Amino acid sequence: MSVGADRLDDLVEFWKLLHRHQASVCPEVAGLRVLSETESAEIVAEMYREWLSRPESFAFLAEDEGRQVGFVIGFYEEPHFMWETGRVGHVDSFYVLPETRGQGVGRSLMEAAYAAMREAGASTVALEMVAGNAVARRFYEKEGFTTTFVQMHRSL
């Protein structure tokens, strides 16, 4: 179901689960500490609040028999500087509870996001993921995504 800022707490709770998973598969970067779940959630809550205050975003929660089992949230970007993309729908955060994976929850969430993107005039979808997140990579590749850029970090 499509949600707004009134469901910010629910979205941030899913972010915490996503952060926990990403921190477990994220490569170490010398000199850079991975933020705690709490520190990260504070930043993300403000980011989500800002996005959801504008029409240039989307958020969906998936429920199964009244229980929340997944979420997706994102925003829109202008055309890419390298490809003829048109308006880009950017999936920022996406997570499905492990015990419900393989049951179509992720696909349903992405279909809802794709529909919102089409309605908003986007013709391309982009996202970033933690390089070591094999579960996400498999899912996104099945969804038809192609790796185009690799983001790298180092401490100064």
Summary of the structure (lengths in Angstrom):
residues: 156
radius of gyration: 15.5
end to end distance: 42.7
largest distance: 48.7
contacts: 409
relative contact order: 0.17
helix: 41%
strand: 24%
